Amino acid sequence: MKQNLYFWSLSLMMGIISLTASGKQSPTTAPPTTVTGLRCEYAVNPIGMDIADPQLSWRLESSARDVRQTAYQIVVTRAAEDGSTEEVWNTGKVTSPLATAIPYAGAALESRGHYDWRVKVWTNDGAESAWSESAFFEMALMKESDWLHEWIAYAPGNPGRIIYFKGTFCPPQAVSRARLYLSGIGYNEMTINGRKVGDHVLDPVQSNYSKRIYYSTYDVTEYLGKENVLLVAVAPGWYGMPRLRMQMEVTCTDGSKHILTAGHLRAVATGPTMYSTIFDGEIYDARLESEALHQPYVPSGLMDRVWGLAHNADSPGGHMVSQKCEPIKVVDSLIPQKITEPQAGVYVFDTEQNLAGWAQIQVQGKRGDTLRLRFAETLYANGLVNQENLRNAKAMDTYICKGEGVECWEPRFTYHGFRYVQVEGLRQKPQVGMLRVKWVRNAVEPTGTFTCSNELLNRIHHMIVSTEASNLHGVPTDCPQRDERMGWLNDLTVRIEQALYNFDFSRFYAKFLDDVSDTQDPDGTITCVAPYRFGARPADPVSASYLLLAWKSYEFYGNRSILRDHYAGMRAWVDFLASRTENGIVNYSYYGDWSPPTAFAMSPESAVSKDTPGKLMSTGYLYYCASMIAQMAAVLGNSSDSQTYRQLADRTAEAFNREWWNEEQGGYATNNQAANAFALFLGVVSEDRIPRVVKNLAEDVKRHDNHLTTGNLCTKYLLEMLTRYGEKETAYRLATQTTYPSGGYMLENGATTLWERWEYATGDAMNSHNHPMMGSVDSWFYKYLLGIMPDVEQPAFAHFTLQPYVVEDLTFARGTYQTVKGVIRSDWSKTNGQLTWQVSIPANTTATLYVPTRNSASLRESGRSARKAPGLTFLREEGEWTLFEAG
């Protein structure tokens, strides 16, 4: 990838930096700039769009320095019925640096319409680029009236069974185009002539079905022949009673059009899957397999011994919405190499990695042999799986053999969180390869890399990324294994940033924000969990994730539409919190800084902090949310609201200080780590008080032998504030602990993913061993060790900061972050007293570089003064840093 690249060499002893640049250009001929990476709503060539003004984005690539877009032109066309091409939007030359999230503003987009688009740009050197390669987007069914049939179901179906809906379609001519719009809830899978359509699993993603129901769009042109058996398996999933709505629209080579609906799939039957639930697993009887399931069949009456007749069913209530987030898929697999036999005939497979997914088995048995696969995160001392922490979830798949050679099977509509698979019922000892484990999650792309000279930090990073990846199943879940798997908003508040650095959540978070919005009542209250299945209403005020999902999507991806669409709801939540204040203090709290080490909790059984007042956390988050909504209002041009909520934030900060500042101690509330770190993070500490608060914060960490006392929220603020206010070595010592409580302690005790609590426990309580809420340290790796920070004033990394904090113990830290503009790289290393910093800055961006030296006059690039280097602008010396602007 062509990018602007700089190499920095710093002498720590002399404070001298030598700069050498790659990608040099001739003074007379600039390398061409390429427009690439075209995306619609952050997706590449999506089909199934139902947004009236989808956002268009692209990026620039160039080997030259300081390449910036000054203008752009977008042209969108559509193929007309007669085969001609009509232009539906031509922006002309628009003077603007924007290349991300530009809303479509042409002629009204039509259902099923296929649109091609391309872009060219002008750059700051006066050059005009070539047109980009063409991209496309295709609209789905944009109006409810586009759906020609309602839902169907089969009431006599047995609870827990998968229901199969079948029909036959014989087109009069060869098919030239076919689109399938499919929603079977809870989960569905369609086959055409026995071939599975697409590669989605656990589809569609869950929602509040009374508010919003997702459907997927498929191009099925290549699936159709002369005679086609359409079979849709629908499992209970998160809904309970299988229901189907679908529409297939087919165009033949003779120009004829045909629409098939769920009404054409009236034949229904059950099959070999006897039972399927998310928490308990699946029971599959291979003796019931029948080729007739995929053969043509037309019911001759209401029912026979195998097939029944589906009936029309009431709608679940929600409106149909095209599923735009990445689908859940099988993203990887592994074959466990470790097999033990802790009990005669009982075998335990160790994946050596806690994960979310399922197991595929290959077995040769006699007819009726029953295999049971039990899934767990831990083992008892005797080597058998320990499922106590799964609570009511059985987490067991059962397979009954048909007795015909080697049989291969895996579940289709459940998933488990596990490290160990216990297999019972085998006739002979298993061999390596009999069982293959499959990773299953939303197929979001990785975006970040991090590594450093401290292998412990590398392992912590891997542990956190693995934990996040295990909890992406339509919503950002709290855990993948027990009878919960919910989208907890309080956990997400500090989880969002580390997730954004590691994965592309431009589409996933937009979907989940809709889930949160769907929980909102007219009084502005939201719930602790989205979609709302259990928990409290109103949510704990720490659920700032409602606003952060939108604000960080704007900051990282430039998504302005998400602010516009959710502004009223987010403002209503802030208004509700303000209505719950007494003398400026929010008057309720459930969780606060949840789950500190047990010595700092209310009791060993409780996860509520005894030292950090819940109302302090609630009031602080009101301040945080009021500040965010004020900023959002300003972005949206609502100056009145911006002023109103800035004033609310100021009043809340005043109340916060009045209630909890302790002048004698020089800190907040009990003067503990959480309260002081949180106050510093919020920015409510006056300049004259900051030194005392920082001193108390650092001393408290040292007093606890460089260990934390914080819970899921304030751990993030603790590390960041220590670093920001001159205690980077204290933060580093805290992050690299291997004794309790710490991430290193988890690793020392066999963890491969984060625990729910700092303590190791396996009983029927808060004992998940795959819980991302403690993973905020990973954003510290990116933001402070690598120094990569976005700038919300210039979102989507149009401008960003590079400010690495070089700690004594590390000899190197390197990493990358794939932004919507291109890859940022920060790579520093120390050798023989010299520090080398390599930085990559994408085209069409600028960065403020904080170079760790006061001696700016000695900075050199290629033997010349850095102040005179092309593409570098000296800004100022600031404390221990020298600042440059680079592009």
HELIX and SHEET records of a PDB file:
HELIX    1   1 GLU A  144  ASP A  146  5                                   3    
HELIX    2   2 THR A  221  TYR A  223  5                                   3    
HELIX    3   3 ALA A  262  HIS A  264  5                                   3    
HELIX    4   4 ALA A  286  LEU A  288  5                                   3    
HELIX    5   5 GLU A  291  HIS A  294  5                                   4    
HELIX    6   6 GLU A  388  LEU A  390  5                                   3    
HELIX    7   7 GLU A  455  ALA A  469  1                                  15    
HELIX    8   8 LEU A  489  LEU A  492  1                                   4    
HELIX    9   9 ILE A  496  ASN A  502  1                                   7    
HELIX   10  10 PHE A  508  SER A  517  1                                  10    
HELIX   11  11 SER A  545  TYR A  557  1                                  13    
HELIX   12  12 ARG A  560  SER A  579  1                                  20    
HELIX   13  13 THR A  598  PHE A  600  5                                   3    
HELIX   14  14 GLY A  614  VAL A  635  1                                  22    
HELIX   15  15 SER A  639  TRP A  660  1                                  22    
HELIX   16  16 GLN A  673  LEU A  682  1                                  10    
HELIX   17  17 ILE A  690  ARG A  703  1                                  14    
HELIX   18  18 CYS A  714  ARG A  724  1                                  11    
HELIX   19  19 LYS A  728  ALA A  735  1                                   8    
HELIX   20  20 GLY A  743  GLU A  748  1                                   6    
HELIX   21  21 PRO A  772  MET A  774  5                                   3    
HELIX   22  22 VAL A  777  TRP A  780  1                                   4    
HELIX   23  23 PHE A  781  LEU A  785  3                                   5    
HELIX   24  24 SER A  856  SER A  858  5                                   3    
HELIX   25  25 ALA A  866  LYS A  868  5                                   3    
SHEET    1   A 8 GLY A 448  CYS A 452  0                                        
SHEET    2   A 8 PHE A 812  GLN A 818 -1                                        
SHEET    3   A 8 VAL A 823  THR A 831 -1                                        
SHEET    4   A 8 GLN A 834  ILE A 841 -1                                        
SHEET    5   A 8 ASN A   4  SER A  11 -1                                        
SHEET    6   A 8 ILE A  16  ALA A  21 -1                                        
SHEET    7   A 8 ARG A 860  GLU A 861  1                                        
SHEET    8   A 8 ARG A 864  SER A 865 -1                                        
SHEET    1   B 3 THR A  34  CYS A  40  0                                        
SHEET    2   B 3 GLN A  55  GLU A  61 -1                                        
SHEET    3   B 3 ILE A 102  PRO A 103 -1                                        
SHEET    1   C 5 ILE A  47  MET A  49  0                                        
SHEET    2   C 5 ALA A 135  MET A 139  1                                        
SHEET    3   C 5 HIS A 114  THR A 123 -1                                        
SHEET    4   C 5 GLN A  69  ALA A  79 -1                                        
SHEET    5   C 5 THR A  85  ASN A  90 -1                                        
SHEET    1   D 5 ILE A  47  MET A  49  0                                        
SHEET    2   D 5 ALA A 135  MET A 139  1                                        
SHEET    3   D 5 HIS A 114  THR A 123 -1                                        
SHEET    4   D 5 GLN A  69  ALA A  79 -1                                        
SHEET    5   D 5 VAL A  94  THR A  95 -1                                        
SHEET    1   E 4 LYS A 257  THR A 261  0                                        
SHEET    2   E 4 ARG A 243  CYS A 252 -1                                        
SHEET    3   E 4 TRP A 151  ALA A 153 -1                                        
SHEET    4   E 4 HIS A 311  ALA A 313 -1                                        
SHEET    1   F 6 ARG A 195  LYS A 196  0                                        
SHEET    2   F 6 TYR A 187  ILE A 192 -1                                        
SHEET    3   F 6 ASN A 228  ALA A 235 -1                                        
SHEET    4   F 6 ILE A 163  PHE A 169 -1                                        
SHEET    5   F 6 ALA A 267  ALA A 269 -1                                        
SHEET    6   F 6 GLY A 308  LEU A 309 -1                                        
SHEET    1   G 5 LYS A 257  THR A 261  0                                        
SHEET    2   G 5 ARG A 243  CYS A 252 -1                                        
SHEET    3   G 5 VAL A 175  ILE A 185 -1                                        
SHEET    4   G 5 ARG A 212  ASP A 219 -1                                        
SHEET    5   G 5 HIS A 319  SER A 322  1                                        
SHEET    1   H 7 THR A 273  THR A 277  0                                        
SHEET    2   H 7 GLY A 281  ASP A 285 -1                                        
SHEET    3   H 7 MET A 396  ILE A 400  1                                        
SHEET    4   H 7 THR A 370  ALA A 376 -1                                        
SHEET    5   H 7 HIS A 416  GLU A 424 -1                                        
SHEET    6   H 7 VAL A 346  VAL A 363 -1                                        
SHEET    7   H 7 LYS A 338  GLN A 343 -1                                        
SHEET    1   I 7 THR A 273  THR A 277  0                                        
SHEET    2   I 7 GLY A 281  ASP A 285 -1                                        
SHEET    3   I 7 MET A 396  ILE A 400  1                                        
SHEET    4   I 7 THR A 370  ALA A 376 -1                                        
SHEET    5   I 7 HIS A 416  GLU A 424 -1                                        
SHEET    6   I 7 VAL A 346  VAL A 363 -1                                        
SHEET    7   I 7 GLU A 407  TRP A 409 -1                                        
SHEET    1   J 8 THR A 273  THR A 277  0                                        
SHEET    2   J 8 GLY A 281  ASP A 285 -1                                        
SHEET    3   J 8 MET A 396  ILE A 400  1                                        
SHEET    4   J 8 THR A 370  ALA A 376 -1                                        
SHEET    5   J 8 HIS A 416  GLU A 424 -1                                        
SHEET    6   J 8 VAL A 346  VAL A 363 -1                                        
SHEET    7   J 8 LEU A 435  ASN A 442 -1                                        
SHEET    8   J 8 ILE A 328  LEU A 334 -1                                        
SHEET    1   K 2 THR A 378  LEU A 379  0                                        
SHEET    2   K 2 VAL A 385  ASN A 386 -1                                        
SHEET    1   L 2 THR A 581  GLU A 582  0                                        
SHEET    2   L 2 ILE A 585  VAL A 586 -1                                        
SHEET    1   M 2 TRP A 661  ASN A 662  0                                        
SHEET    2   M 2 GLY A 667  TYR A 668 -1                                        
SHEET    1   N 5 ILE A 788  PRO A 790  0                                        
SHEET    2   N 5 HIS A 799  LEU A 802 -1                                        
SHEET    3   N 5 THR A 846  VAL A 851  1                                        
SHEET    4   N 5 TRP A 881  ALA A 886 -1                                        
SHEET    5   N 5 LEU A 872  GLU A 878 -1                                        
END                                                                             
